[in-house]
């Protein structure tokens, strides 16, 4: 299942990129991000590589409860600071067959402001229920992206 999401911001691209990185250093101001733990980060040239653990406590779809014992996801991503491109893979640790979210987001100037555009694919290979799993994960991921957008907007002071 594939989908696209675009978020617009009324600030220059440089400010958006700054907020993208800096808000994780101020988690006390962003309760919606407290379910995210940075496990590893390294920078090599123009590429920032990160591993994050995302807790699903309280948001696990019923269709996945039987398939997962660990209520968390592992996000592995790279961000190219020259092209402003973020590529990511999110899946339950050691359970890629349950589902994988793969995608790319691009941060760019848009008119007077800036935007980030996501191209995302959700894949599940669970027998008989993969379409249900993919749709449930798509909805959760879209909600997560919206919470992320709000945290950036709050950090930038353009929303409360």
Phi, psi and omega per residue, in radians:
X1 nan 2.216 -3.110
X2 -2.017 2.598 3.060
X3 -2.712 2.846 3.130
X4 -2.181 2.536 3.075
X5 -2.430 2.347 3.075
X6 -2.236 2.311 3.083
X7 -2.057 2.281 3.110
X8 -1.827 2.532 3.130
X9 -2.294 2.490 -3.089
X10 -1.592 0.650 3.133
X11 -2.307 2.764 3.077
X12 -1.082 2.722 -3.112
X13 -0.951 -0.731 -3.113
X14 -1.026 -0.692 3.123
X15 -1.201 -0.706 3.105
X16 -1.065 -0.795 -3.137
X17 -1.124 -0.668 3.094
X18 -1.092 -0.799 -3.141
X19 -1.125 -0.640 3.138
X20 -0.961 -0.726 -3.107
X21 -1.532 -0.777 -2.966
X22 -1.229 -0.536 -3.047
X23 -1.095 -0.479 3.111
X24 -1.222 -0.258 3.076
X25 -1.515 -0.066 -3.098
X26 -2.292 0.853 -3.059
X27 -1.067 -0.420 3.113
X28 -1.072 -0.417 3.134
X29 -1.563 -0.169 -3.039
X30 -2.294 1.402 -3.096
X31 -1.025 -0.471 3.136
X32 -1.192 -0.280 -3.132
X33 -1.729 -0.003 -3.053
X34 -1.196 -0.227 3.092
X35 -1.446 0.047 -3.115
X36 -1.899 2.242 3.108
X37 -2.133 2.177 3.083
X38 -1.359 2.060 -3.121
X39 -1.607 -0.628 -3.061
X40 -2.744 2.484 3.060
X41 -2.590 2.357 3.055
X42 -2.562 2.640 3.134
X43 -2.129 2.203 3.080
X44 -2.269 1.906 -3.092
X45 1.123 -2.176 -3.133
X46 -1.689 0.190 -3.098
X47 -1.946 2.210 3.009
X48 -1.818 2.129 3.116
X49 -1.873 2.330 -3.136
X50 -2.351 2.619 2.929
X51 -2.178 2.263 3.133
X52 -2.272 2.553 3.016
X53 -1.823 2.294 -3.125
X54 -2.069 2.078 3.130
X55 -1.356 2.397 3.098
X56 -1.861 0.205 3.129
X57 -0.862 2.168 3.084
X58 1.462 -0.082 -3.133
X59 -2.272 0.276 -3.135
X60 -1.322 2.128 3.084
X61 -1.135 2.498 -3.103
X62 -0.987 -0.617 -3.105
X63 -1.104 -0.353 -3.126
X64 -1.743 -0.220 -3.054
X65 -0.938 -0.742 -3.115
X66 -1.259 -0.479 -3.053
X67 -1.497 -0.317 -3.061
X68 -2.183 2.320 3.036
X69 -1.749 -0.524 3.101
X70 -1.640 2.056 -3.095
X71 -1.512 0.926 3.110
X72 -2.546 2.889 3.083
X73 -2.174 2.702 3.053
X74 -1.951 2.160 3.085
X75 -1.877 2.201 3.048
X76 -2.053 2.217 -3.058
X77 -2.564 2.810 3.000
X78 -2.255 2.532 3.062
X79 -2.249 2.146 3.125
X80 -1.635 1.981 -3.058
X81 -1.330 -0.127 3.075
X82 -1.568 -0.786 -3.115
X83 -1.659 -0.126 -3.103
X84 0.994 0.710 -3.117
X85 -1.958 2.265 -3.130
X86 -1.985 2.085 3.069
X87 -1.971 2.394 -3.032
X88 -2.533 2.738 3.020
X89 -2.380 2.259 -3.139
X90 -2.229 2.280 3.118
X91 -2.780 2.839 3.020
X92 -1.147 2.391 -3.116
X93 -0.947 2.112 3.087
X94 1.264 0.172 -3.077
X95 -2.289 0.872 -3.130
X96 -1.048 -0.381 -3.137
X97 -1.243 -0.446 -3.138
X98 -1.184 -0.952 2.980
X99 -2.946 2.741 3.029
X100 -2.376 2.343 2.978
X101 -1.874 2.112 3.100
X102 -2.126 2.470 3.111
X103 -2.952 3.117 3.131
X104 -2.478 2.379 3.003
X105 -2.166 2.542 3.133
X106 -2.168 2.249 3.098
X107 -1.739 2.235 -3.073
X108 -2.668 2.865 3.063
X109 -1.258 2.446 3.112
X110 -2.473 1.825 -3.115
X111 1.072 -2.218 3.136
X112 -1.432 -0.213 -3.069
X113 -2.126 -2.417 -3.122
X114 -2.610 2.980 3.119
X115 -2.687 2.832 2.948
X116 -2.216 2.354 -3.103
X117 -2.089 2.270 3.132
X118 -1.897 2.391 2.881
X119 -2.042 2.080 -2.990
X120 -2.267 2.558 3.028
X121 -2.317 2.327 3.070
X122 -1.959 2.238 3.135
X123 -2.205 2.369 3.040
X124 -2.358 2.510 3.083
X125 -2.089 0.420 3.064
X126 -1.241 2.250 -3.095
X127 -1.042 2.320 3.060
X128 1.253 -0.527 -3.032
X129 -1.953 0.122 -3.064
X130 -1.015 -0.688 3.101
X131 -1.113 -0.624 3.117
X132 -1.193 -0.755 3.118
X133 -1.088 -0.825 -3.112
X134 -1.047 -0.750 -3.141
X135 -1.158 -0.752 3.134
X136 -1.091 -0.761 -3.137
X137 -1.182 -0.663 3.085
X138 -1.017 -0.814 -3.123
X139 -1.120 -0.737 3.118
X140 -1.121 -0.761 -3.110
X141 -1.153 -0.725 3.099
X142 -1.071 -0.723 3.099
X143 -1.103 -0.721 3.121
X144 -1.110 -0.719 3.113
X145 -1.127 -0.638 3.113
X146 -1.184 -0.718 3.064
X147 -1.074 -0.683 3.109
X148 -1.125 -0.754 3.101
X149 -1.030 -0.771 -3.135
X150 -1.117 -0.655 3.133
X151 -1.162 -0.659 3.086
X152 -1.159 -0.799 -3.134
X153 -1.077 -0.684 3.101
X154 -1.150 -0.768 3.117
X155 -1.034 -0.671 -3.129
X156 -1.361 -0.221 -3.131
X157 1.374 0.306 3.132
X158 -1.710 -0.105 3.043
X159 -2.549 2.739 3.086
X160 -1.907 nan nan
